[in-house]
Amino acid sequence: MDKSKIKKVVLAYSGGLDTSIIIPWLKENYNNCEVIAVSGNVGQTGELDGLEEKALKTGASKIYIEDLTDEFVNDFIIPTVQAGAKYEGYLLGTSFARPVIAKRIVEIALAEGADAIVHGCTGKGNDQVRFELAIKAFAPNMPVIAPWREWSIKSREEEIDYAEAHNIPLKISRETNYSKDKNLWHLSHEGLDLEDAGNEPLYEKPGFLEMSVSPLEAPDKPEYITLDFEKGVPTALNGEKLSAKDIILKLNELGGKNGIGLFDVIENRLVGMKCRGVYETPGGTILYFAHNYLETLTLDKMTMHKKQELAVTFAELVYNGQWFTPLREALSAFVTATQKNVTGTVKLKLYKGNIIKAGVWSDCALYSEELATFGADNVYNQADAAGFINLYGLPVKVQASVTQKLAQNK
């Protein structure tokens, strides 16, 4: 890249450690270029406070703070929940937030006539791929600057040194320097003591958890909730009609106080290494559970099993930054078709980190108590099973006969 041609850049800006020091670094290393900061609001409560002042004080010419919460929920979260997609158990909180943010950054970069887009993702992580694949999808020829792949800084400790030398205020200290990502769906924790896979997460340590409490500290009394769905989309919580976004936010409160949604995983990153993370996803964990519960009542066997198979592929696409691809779009079309009868009500009991099924109802139910009963019924002729087994087992019988015949002729 010819640095002399870089006059204006758009930076994916969070105000965290990485992007805070990137602004002065860009000015030092890219001919004092103009830096326009863009922050995508995906529900990172509290992290947007004072962001404009901080960006301008550290050298940005302007900052966009874009509210992407409704688009994030409706176009990214809900389709992924409907797909039942989980990556090695992880509910993809960071993964599907990146494409919605990157899409808006590209739109602003093109409108501003920027010469490049900048992000603060490390060269070890997945986010660099997620951002850059989304950029390629909307601006295939846009140059990308990734300081972590250029500068001499090697650690978060050195980043703090740089920030202190440039009088950049930080909300973290060396002792609380977890790498975190927060949005309305989840909060992730990486680094520090979590890098040793033998260390138990400090769930009971004050200040570690932000969206949840430890199950040990959750109420001793269970809490019941109901969730209504229409075509796989959540529409009401405890009988109150709400948007999907507001349902998630309220589920975060309910799940958080009951210790729901803590997940400690050693996952396989796209770049080849294993990493250890702790995730808080209280509302999302409940929503996935409730949606799956309703599908057990309303989806036929073949559709459910094929959907479960494809959920693995869907999750890999999201995790690997391939949201804006023909295959993801095709899978979403399939998922949407499966949801036409996923309508009904689910009742759950929340208790000390557990989600317990407490009832499910749907006018589209394929479950028939009359058919399934162990009592007397007038709809199922048990004698029919004999003919079914004879036909279903015919290939087994033929194979066994041939095997015996060959054995006798030896």
C-alpha positions in Angstrom: 0.0 0.0 0.0 1.3 3.4 -1.0 1.0 5.4 2.3 1.4 8.7 0.5 -2.0 8.1 -1.2 -3.8 7.7 2.1 -5.3 11.1 3.0 -8.6 10.1 4.7 -9.5 6.9 6.5 -12.6 5.5 8.3 -11.8 3.7 11.5 -14.1 1.0 13.1 -14.0 2.7 16.5 -15.1 1.3 19.9 -13.2 3.5 22.2 -11.5 0.5 23.8 -7.8 -0.1 24.2 -7.0 -1.0 20.6 -8.9 1.7 18.7 -8.0 4.4 21.3 -4.3 4.2 20.4 -4.9 3.6 16.7 -6.0 7.2 16.0 -2.7 8.8 17.1 -0.7 5.9 15.6 -2.4 6.4 12.2 -1.5 10.1 12.3 2.1 9.3 13.1 2.5 6.6 10.5 0.1 7.7 7.7 1.2 11.3 7.0 -1.2 12.8 9.5 -4.2 11.5 7.6 -7.7 12.5 8.5 -9.4 9.9 10.7 -13.1 9.5 10.7 -14.3 7.3 13.6 -17.4 5.1 13.2 -19.0 3.3 16.1 -21.7 0.8 15.5 -24.2 0.7 18.4 -25.1 -2.9 18.8 -26.2 -2.5 22.4 -22.9 -2.2 24.2 -24.6 -0.4 27.1 -22.3 2.1 28.9 -19.4 1.8 26.4 -20.8 4.6 24.2 -20.7 7.2 27.0 -18.2 9.9 26.3 -17.2 8.3 23.1 -17.5 11.4 20.9 -15.4 13.5 23.2 -12.7 10.8 23.4 -12.5 10.3 19.7 -12.1 14.0 18.9 -9.6 14.5 21.7 -7.4 11.7 20.4 -7.3 13.1 16.9 -10.4 12.1 14.9 -11.9 14.7 12.7 -15.5 13.5 13.3 -17.3 10.5 14.7 -20.4 8.6 13.6 -22.3 6.7 16.3 -24.8 4.6 14.4 -27.7 2.8 16.1 -27.7 -0.6 14.5 -29.6 -2.4 17.3 -32.8 -3.2 15.4 -31.0 -4.3 12.3 -28.7 -6.4 14.4 -31.6 -8.2 16.1 -34.0 -8.6 13.2 -31.5 -9.3 10.3 -28.7 -11.2 12.1 -29.7 -12.5 15.6 -33.2 -13.9 14.9 -32.2 -15.7 11.6 -29.3 -17.3 13.5 -31.6 -18.4 16.4 -34.1 -19.8 13.9 -31.3 -21.8 12.4 -30.4 -23.2 15.8 -26.8 -22.3 14.9 -24.1 -22.7 17.6 -20.4 -22.9 17.1 -19.0 -25.5 19.4 -21.7 -24.4 21.9 -20.9 -20.7 21.5 -23.9 -18.5 20.6 -22.0 -16.3 18.1 -22.4 -13.0 20.0 -19.3 -11.4 18.5 -19.5 -13.2 15.2 -22.8 -11.9 13.9 -22.2 -8.4 15.3 -19.2 -7.8 13.0 -21.0 -8.0 9.6 -23.7 -5.5 10.6 -21.0 -3.0 11.9 -18.7 -3.5 8.9 -21.6 -3.0 6.4 -22.4 0.4 7.9 -18.7 1.4 8.0 -18.4 0.6 4.3 -21.4 2.7 3.6 -19.9 5.7 5.5 -16.5 5.2 4.0 -17.9 5.3 0.4 -20.0 8.4 1.3 -17.0 10.1 2.8 -14.7 9.3 -0.1 -12.2 7.5 2.2 -9.0 6.1 0.9 -9.0 3.1 3.3 -10.9 1.4 6.1 -9.1 0.7 9.4 -9.9 -1.8 12.1 -8.2 -2.7 15.4 -8.5 -6.5 15.1 -5.4 -8.6 16.0 -3.6 -10.8 13.6 -4.4 -13.8 15.8 -8.2 -13.4 16.0 -11.3 -14.1 14.0 -12.6 -10.6 13.8 -10.1 -9.4 11.2 -11.6 -12.0 8.8 -15.2 -11.0 9.7 -14.6 -7.3 9.1 -12.6 -7.7 6.0 -14.9 -10.3 4.3 -17.8 -7.9 4.9 -15.8 -5.0 3.5 -14.9 -7.1 0.4 -18.6 -7.9 0.0 -19.6 -4.2 -0.3 -16.4 -2.5 -1.5 -14.2 -5.1 -3.1 -11.4 -2.7 -4.0 -11.3 -0.7 -0.7 -7.8 -0.9 0.9 -7.8 -2.1 4.6 -5.3 -1.0 7.2 -4.9 -3.3 10.2 -2.3 -1.8 12.6 -1.9 -5.0 14.5 -0.4 -6.5 11.4 2.0 -3.5 11.0 3.1 -1.9 14.2 5.8 -3.1 16.6 3.4 -3.4 19.6 3.2 -7.0 20.7 0.9 -7.1 23.7 -1.9 -5.4 25.5 0.7 -4.3 28.1 2.6 -2.5 25.4 -0.6 -0.9 24.2 -1.2 0.5 27.7 2.3 1.9 27.7 1.6 3.6 24.3 -1.7 5.0 25.7 0.0 6.4 28.8 2.8 7.9 26.7 0.2 9.7 24.5 -2.1 10.7 27.5 -4.9 8.6 26.2 -7.4 7.9 29.0 -8.4 4.2 29.5 -11.2 2.5 31.4 -9.1 -0.5 32.2 -6.0 -1.2 34.3 -3.2 -3.7 33.9 -5.0 -5.8 36.6 -8.4 -5.8 34.9 -7.1 -6.0 31.4 -9.4 -8.7 30.1 -10.2 -8.6 26.4 -13.9 -8.0 26.3 -16.6 -7.7 23.6 -20.1 -6.5 24.6 -23.4 -6.0 22.8 -27.0 -6.5 23.6 -26.6 -10.3 23.0 -23.6 -11.2 25.1 -20.3 -10.3 26.8 -17.1 -12.2 26.2 -14.0 -12.4 28.4 -10.6 -13.5 27.2 -7.0 -13.1 28.5 -5.3 -12.8 32.0 -6.0 -15.8 34.2 -8.3 -17.4 31.6 -5.4 -18.1 29.3 -4.5 -20.9 31.6 -7.0 -23.6 30.8 -6.5 -25.0 34.3 -7.9 -21.9 36.0 -11.6 -21.8 37.1 -13.3 -18.6 35.9 -13.8 -16.1 38.8 -17.6 -16.1 38.6 -17.9 -15.1 42.3 -15.3 -12.3 42.1 -17.0 -8.9 42.3 -16.9 -7.2 38.9 -16.0 -10.2 36.8 -19.5 -10.9 35.6 -21.5 -7.9 34.1 -24.7 -9.4 32.6 -25.1 -12.3 35.0 -24.5 -13.6 38.5 -23.0 -16.8 39.4 -25.5 -19.6 39.8 -24.3 -19.9 43.4 -25.5 -16.3 44.0 -28.9 -16.7 42.1 -32.2 -16.7 44.0 -33.2 -19.9 45.8 -36.7 -19.6 44.4 -37.3 -20.6 40.7 -38.9 -18.1 38.3 -41.4 -19.1 35.6 -41.6 -17.3 32.3 -43.6 -17.7 29.1 -42.5 -16.9 25.5 -44.7 -16.6 22.5 -43.4 -17.2 18.9 -44.9 -16.5 15.5 -43.2 -18.3 12.6 -40.1 -18.7 14.8 -39.9 -15.0 15.8 -40.4 -14.2 19.5 -43.4 -11.8 19.9 -44.3 -11.8 23.6 -42.8 -12.3 27.0 -45.0 -13.3 29.9 -48.0 -12.3 27.8 -46.8 -8.9 26.9 -46.4 -8.1 23.2 -42.8 -6.8 22.6 -40.3 -6.4 19.8 -37.7 -9.1 19.5 -35.1 -6.6 20.7 -37.0 -5.7 23.8 -37.7 -9.4 24.5 -33.9 -10.1 24.4 -33.2 -7.2 26.7 -35.8 -8.3 29.2 -34.6 -11.9 29.0 -31.1 -10.6 29.7 -32.4 -9.3 33.0 -34.4 -12.4 33.9 -31.6 -14.8 32.8 -28.8 -12.7 34.4 -30.3 -12.6 37.8 -30.9 -16.4 37.7 -27.4 -17.2 36.6 -28.4 -18.4 33.1 -26.1 -18.4 30.1 -22.5 -18.7 31.5 -20.3 -20.6 29.0 -16.7 -21.5 29.4 -15.2 -22.9 26.2 -11.9 -23.7 24.5 -12.8 -23.1 20.9 -11.2 -23.6 17.6 -10.4 -20.3 16.0 -10.6 -19.8 12.2 -6.9 -18.9 12.1 -6.0 -22.4 13.4 -5.3 -22.0 17.2 -7.4 -22.9 20.1 -8.4 -20.1 22.5 -10.3 -20.0 25.8 -13.2 -17.7 26.4 -15.9 -17.1 28.9 -19.3 -15.9 27.6 -22.3 -14.3 29.3 -25.4 -14.8 27.1 -28.3 -14.9 29.5 -31.2 -13.8 27.3 -29.8 -15.6 24.2 -29.5 -18.9 26.0 -33.1 -18.7 27.1 -34.2 -17.8 23.6 -32.3 -20.6 21.9 -33.7 -23.1 24.4 -37.3 -21.9 24.0 -37.2 -21.8 20.2 -35.8 -25.4 20.1 -38.4 -26.5 22.6 -41.2 -25.2 20.4 -39.7 -26.8 17.3 -39.8 -30.3 18.9 -43.6 -29.9 18.9 -44.0 -28.4 15.5 -41.4 -29.7 13.1 -41.6 -33.1 11.4 -38.8 -35.5 11.9 -37.0 -35.2 8.5 -37.1 -31.4 8.6 -35.8 -31.2 12.1 -32.9 -33.7 11.5 -31.9 -31.9 8.3 -32.1 -28.6 10.0 -29.9 -29.8 12.8 -27.3 -31.0 10.3 -27.3 -27.6 8.4 -27.1 -25.7 11.7 -23.5 -26.7 12.0 -22.7 -25.3 8.5 -24.7 -22.2 9.3 -22.7 -21.6 12.5 -19.4 -22.1 10.7 -20.4 -19.6 8.1 -21.3 -17.0 10.8 -18.2 -17.7 12.9 -15.9 -17.6 9.9 -17.2 -14.2 8.7 -19.1 -15.5 5.7 -22.5 -13.9 6.4 -22.6 -12.1 3.1 -22.3 -15.2 0.9 -24.7 -17.1 -1.4 -24.6 -20.2 0.8 -25.6 -18.4 4.0 -28.4 -16.7 2.1 -29.5 -20.1 0.7 -29.5 -21.6 4.2 -31.5 -18.7 5.6 -34.1 -19.3 2.8 -34.3 -22.9 3.9 -34.6 -22.0 7.6 -37.3 -19.4 6.8 -39.3 -22.1 5.1 -39.1 -24.4 8.1 -40.4 -21.7 10.4 -43.9 -21.3 8.9 -45.5 -23.5 11.7 -43.1 -22.6 14.5 -45.9 -20.7 16.3 -46.9 -21.2 19.9 -46.1 -20.6 23.6 -43.3 -22.0 25.7 -43.2 -22.0 29.5 -39.9 -22.3 31.2 -38.6 -22.4 34.8 -35.3 -20.6 35.5 -33.4 -21.8 38.6 -29.7 -21.3 39.5 -28.2 -21.5 36.0 -30.7 -24.1 34.8 -33.5 -23.8 32.2 -36.2 -26.3 32.9 -39.1 -27.2 30.5 -42.5 -26.4 32.0 -44.9 -26.8 29.1 -45.4 -26.0 25.4 -48.5 -25.3 23.3 -49.1 -24.8 19.6 -52.1 -24.9 17.2 -49.5 -26.3 14.7 -48.4 -29.2 17.0 -47.6 -32.4 15.4 -47.6 -34.2 18.7 -50.8 -36.1 19.4 -51.5 -37.3 22.9 -54.1 -39.6 21.5 -51.5 -41.3 19.3 -48.7 -41.4 21.8 -50.7 -42.6 24.8 -49.9 -45.8 26.7 -53.6 -46.0 27.4 -56.4 -47.3 25.2 -56.9 -45.5 21.9 -58.9 -45.9 18.7 -56.5 -44.3 16.2 -53.5 -46.6 16.2 -53.7 -50.3 15.2 -50.7 -51.9 16.8 -51.0 -54.9 14.5 -49.9 -52.7 11.6 -46.4 -52.6 13.1 -45.7 -56.2 12.0 -46.1 -55.4 8.3 -44.1 -52.2 8.7 -41.2 -54.0 10.4 -41.2 -56.7 7.7 -40.9 -54.1 4.9 -38.5 -51.9 6.8 -36.3 -54.8 7.7 -36.3 -56.5 4.3 -32.8 -55.2 3.3 -31.4 -56.5 6.6 -33.1 -59.9 6.1 -31.8 -60.2 2.5 -28.2 -59.2 3.5 -28.2 -61.7 6.4 -29.4 -64.5 4.1 -26.7 -63.8 1.5 -24.0 -63.6 4.3 -25.1 -67.0 5.7 -25.2 -68.6 2.2 -21.6 -67.4 1.5 -20.4 -68.7 4.8 -21.9 -72.2 4.1 -20.2 -72.4 0.7 -16.7 -71.8 2.0 
